Amino acid sequence: SQALRKLTSTLSKSNTCAIFINQIREKVGVMFGNPETTSGGRALKFYSSIRLDIRRIAGIKGADNNDIGNRVKVKVVKNKMAPPFRVAEFDILFNEGISRMGSLIDLGVEVGVIDKKGTWYSFGDKRLGQGKEATREELKNNLELAEEIETLIMEKVQPMPQEPALA
C-alpha cells in the first residue's frame, strides 16, 4: 500500500496512466455477497481510479470455423472519473482489436437503422449479409455505406437541437 501511495502521486504529476491486470479468486465460505475477489489486498482497489470487470461471453468464428475473436461483457466496477456501474458488450477481434463494424451493426439493430430477420441483416432495401461476420465484411468493404449507417445511428441517438420558434 505504501508503494501505491508513492506511485499514484508520481503518476498524477507525470500525467501517466498505469494499467494493472488481475485475475479473480474465489473466497471460500462466503454465504452472502459476491464470493469473487481480486488478489493483491485492499490497496489496489482503493487507489485505482477505474476498475473494469471484463468477461468473455462467446467466441467469434470466422468463415473457416476458426476463432477470430471474442464477444466480451465489460462492467465498470469503480469509476472516479465518470458515472460507475455501466455495462457494455462488444466484439474484440484478434487481428484488429475492438471491432468498430461489429459495434455499428449492434447499435444499428438496437436503434432500428439495420433490420435483422433471422440471420439476415439489411439496410433499407439492401441486404448486407447472412450472419454478423458476412455483414461485418460487407461494411468493411463498403465504407461509404458504413458511414451512411453511422450518420443515421447518430441522428437517432443524438437528435439535432431544434431552433426556438419565433413568437
C-alpha positions in Angstrom: 0.0 0.0 0.0 2.9 2.3 0.6 4.2 1.7 -2.9 0.9 2.6 -4.4 0.7 5.8 -2.3 4.0 6.9 -3.8 3.1 5.6 -7.3 -0.2 7.5 -7.5 1.4 10.9 -6.8 4.1 10.3 -9.4 1.6 9.1 -12.0 -0.6 12.1 -11.3 2.3 14.6 -11.7 3.6 13.0 -14.9 0.1 12.7 -16.4 0.5 8.9 -16.9 -1.9 6.0 -16.8 -0.9 2.7 -15.2 -2.9 -0.4 -16.0 -3.0 -3.4 -13.7 -4.3 -6.7 -14.9 -5.5 -9.1 -12.3 -7.2 -12.4 -12.1 -10.2 -13.3 -9.9 -10.0 -15.7 -7.0 -12.9 -17.4 -5.2 -13.4 -16.7 -1.5 -14.2 -19.9 0.5 -17.2 -20.0 2.7 -18.9 -16.8 1.6 -22.7 -17.1 2.2 -23.8 -13.6 1.2 -22.4 -11.2 -1.4 -20.0 -12.0 -4.2 -17.5 -14.8 -3.5 -15.2 -13.5 -6.1 -12.2 -11.3 -5.1 -9.0 -10.0 -6.7 -5.6 -10.8 -5.3 -3.3 -8.0 -4.0 -5.2 -6.9 -0.9 -7.3 -3.8 -0.5 -4.8 -1.1 -1.5 -5.2 -1.7 -5.3 -9.0 -1.5 -5.1 -8.7 1.7 -3.0 -6.1 3.6 -5.1 -7.5 2.7 -8.5 -9.5 5.4 -10.3 -11.2 3.0 -12.7 -11.8 -0.7 -12.3 -13.3 -2.8 -15.1 -14.6 -6.4 -15.0 -14.0 -7.9 -18.4 -15.5 -11.3 -19.2 -15.7 -13.4 -22.3 -19.2 -14.2 -23.3 -18.7 -16.2 -26.5 -16.1 -16.9 -29.2 -16.5 -15.5 -32.7 -16.0 -17.9 -35.5 -14.6 -17.0 -39.0 -15.6 -18.4 -42.4 -13.3 -21.4 -41.9 -14.8 -22.1 -38.4 -11.6 -20.9 -36.6 -11.8 -18.5 -33.7 -11.2 -14.9 -34.9 -12.2 -13.1 -31.7 -14.3 -12.9 -28.6 -17.6 -11.3 -27.6 -16.9 -9.6 -24.2 -19.0 -8.0 -21.5 -17.4 -5.2 -19.6 -18.8 -3.9 -16.3 -17.4 -0.7 -14.7 -16.9 -1.8 -11.1 -15.4 1.5 -9.9 -15.1 4.9 -11.6 -13.9 8.1 -10.0 -14.0 10.0 -13.3 -17.5 9.3 -14.6 -20.7 7.5 -13.6 -19.9 3.9 -12.5 -21.7 0.6 -12.9 -22.2 0.9 -16.6 -22.2 -2.3 -18.8 -21.1 -2.7 -22.4 -20.9 -5.7 -24.8 -18.7 -5.6 -27.9 -16.5 -7.8 -30.1 -12.7 -8.0 -29.8 -11.1 -9.4 -32.9 -7.7 -10.9 -32.6 -6.0 -9.1 -35.5 -7.7 -5.7 -35.1 -8.9 -5.1 -31.5 -12.3 -3.8 -30.7 -14.5 -4.2 -33.8 -15.9 -0.9 -35.0 -18.1 -2.5 -37.6 -19.4 -5.0 -35.1 -20.4 -2.2 -32.8 -22.0 -0.4 -35.7 -24.1 -3.5 -36.5 -25.2 -4.0 -32.9 -26.2 -0.4 -32.4 -27.9 -0.2 -35.8 -30.1 -3.2 -34.9 -30.8 -1.7 -31.5 -32.0 1.7 -32.8 -33.8 0.3 -35.9 -31.4 1.5 -38.6 -30.4 -2.0 -39.6 -33.1 -4.7 -39.9 -32.4 -8.2 -38.7 -34.7 -11.0 -39.9 -33.4 -14.4 -38.9 -29.7 -14.5 -39.7 -30.0 -11.8 -42.5 -29.1 -8.2 -41.9 -30.4 -5.5 -44.2 -30.3 -1.7 -44.5 -33.3 -0.3 -46.3 -33.9 -2.5 -49.4 -30.2 -3.6 -49.5 -29.2 -6.9 -48.0 -25.9 -6.6 -46.1 -25.2 -10.3 -45.4 -26.2 -13.5 -43.8 -24.8 -13.6 -40.3 -22.8 -11.0 -38.4 -19.5 -11.9 -39.9 -20.7 -11.6 -43.5 -22.3 -8.2 -42.6 -19.1 -7.1 -40.9 -17.1 -7.9 -44.1 -19.6 -6.1 -46.3 -19.4 -2.9 -44.2 -15.5 -3.1 -44.2 -15.5 -3.4 -48.0 -18.1 -0.6 -48.4 -17.0 2.2 -46.2 -19.4 4.8 -47.7 -22.4 2.6 -46.7 -20.9 2.2 -43.2 -20.6 6.0 -42.9 -24.2 6.4 -44.0 -25.4 3.9 -41.4 -23.3 5.6 -38.7 -24.7 9.0 -39.6 -28.3 7.7 -39.3 -27.5 6.0 -36.0 -26.0 9.2 -34.6 -29.1 11.2 -35.7 -31.3 8.7 -33.8 -29.1 8.5 -30.7 -28.3 12.3 -30.6 -31.1 14.2 -32.2 -30.2 17.6 -33.5 -31.3 20.5 -31.3 -34.3 22.3 -32.7 -34.2 26.1 -33.3 -36.6 28.0 -31.0 -39.8 29.1 -32.6 -40.2 32.8 -33.3 -43.1 34.4 -31.4 
